[in-house]
Amino acid sequence: MTDERRPRIVQVESASEDDTFLVDWGRELFSSSVTLANDVLKQVITICSVLLTAAVGFLDKTGVARGWQVLVFALLLAPLVLAFHGLVPAQAGVDMRDVDELRKFRDDILRKKRRALRWVTWLLVAAFACAMLAVITRPLT
């Protein structure tokens, strides 16, 4: 038998307890990240609904210009819509036997939720900034 046909013997060290813990922790961290993102998006829906309702009542009674009101309403409505969009379950034709395809699908789900959370955050900051400017610049009567 030639050397090319002989099976190679590979010596492999078993994973340390610390390595095994880190792998398990990483899996748990990822699954809890998706759950946390969903929970935050649900809270954003509640917060935006309350803020939108309060803004309708408050900004109209304070004499804020109509343009500022519309801008603040739009900046509060946009994160509400984005939060709903971020919670919509992802649908894709994923082959459950293909590990690489499953991994990509999993990563895409978390990426979508993170992108929604980033946009929601900046839109809420902009809404608060505009609301403060609207109240500060309103004509005093």
N, C-alpha and C positions, 0 to 999 in steps of 0.2 A: 504494500500500500504506500502511495506517495504521501508526502507531507501535506499536499493540497487537499487530499480527501479525508484526512483525519479530522475528527471534530476537535475544535479548540475548547480547551477547558478555561473557563473564565471564573475567577474568584471574585465574589461580590460580598461586601460587608453588609450585614443587616443594618437597617436604619436604626439610629439611636432613639432612645425614648424622647429626647428633646425634638429631634427631627419629625418623629411621628406626631408629637403634640402640635408642632407648628403647622404641619399639613392639615391636621384636623381643625385647628383653630382658623386657618385660612379659609377652609370650606364653610365653616360656621359663620365667619365674618362676612363672607360674600352673601350668603343666604339672608343674614340679618340686615345687610345693607339694603337689599331690595325691599324687605319688610319695613325698615325704617323710612325709606324714601316714600313708600306708599302711605305710611302713617302721616308723614309731614305733608304730603300733597292733600290728604284728607283734611288736615288742620288748616291748610291754606284756603281750601274751599270754604270752611267755616269762617275764618278770619275775613276773607274778602267779601263774603256775603254780609257780615255784620258791618264792616267798614263802608261798603257800598250803601247799605241802608242808612247808616249814620250820616254819610256824606250828603245823601239826598235831602235829609231833614235839616242838617246843620248848615250846609253851604248856601242853601236857598234863603234861609232866615237871617244870615249875616250880611247880606248885601254884596256878596262876591259876584264879580262880573260873570256873565253867562259863559264866556269862553273858557275861563278858569274852571268853572263847574264841569263843562263838557270834557275838558282835558283830564281832570281828576277822575271823573266817572269812567272814562276810557282806560285810564291807567289802573283802575281797580277792577274793571271788567276783564281786561286782558289776562291777568294772572289767574283769575277764576276759570277762564276758558282753558288756559294752559294746564292748570292743575287737573281739570277733567280729562284733558287729552293725555296727560301723563299717567292717569289711572286706568285708561282703557287697556284691557288685556291685549298683549301682542299676539297677532295671529300670523302664522307662517307655516308653510309646508316643510316641516323639518323631519328629516329621516332620523328616527330615534336610534338607529343602529350606527350612525356616523358620529363618532365622538367629536371630531373637529367641527362639524356642522352644529352640534349641540352647544359646544363651547362658544362658537361665534354668536349663536342665538342668545345665549345667556349674557354674554358681554354686551350685545346690542340692547337688550332690555335695560340693563343697568345704565348704559350710556344715555338712553332716551330719558330715563327718569332723572338722572343728574342734570342733563341739559334743561329739562323742564324746571327743575328746582333753581338752577342758576338764573334763568330768565324771570321766573316768578320773583326771586329776591330783588333783582334790579328794577323790575317794574313796580314793586311795592315801595322801594326806596324812592323812585321817581314820583310815585303818587303822593307819598308823604311830603316830599320836597315841594311839589306843586301846590299841595293843599296849604302848606305853611306860607308859601309865597302869595297865594291867593288871599289868605286871611290878612297877611301883613300889608299887602298893597291895596286892599279894598278901601273905597272912599269912606271916610268917617262921617257919619250923619248925626 
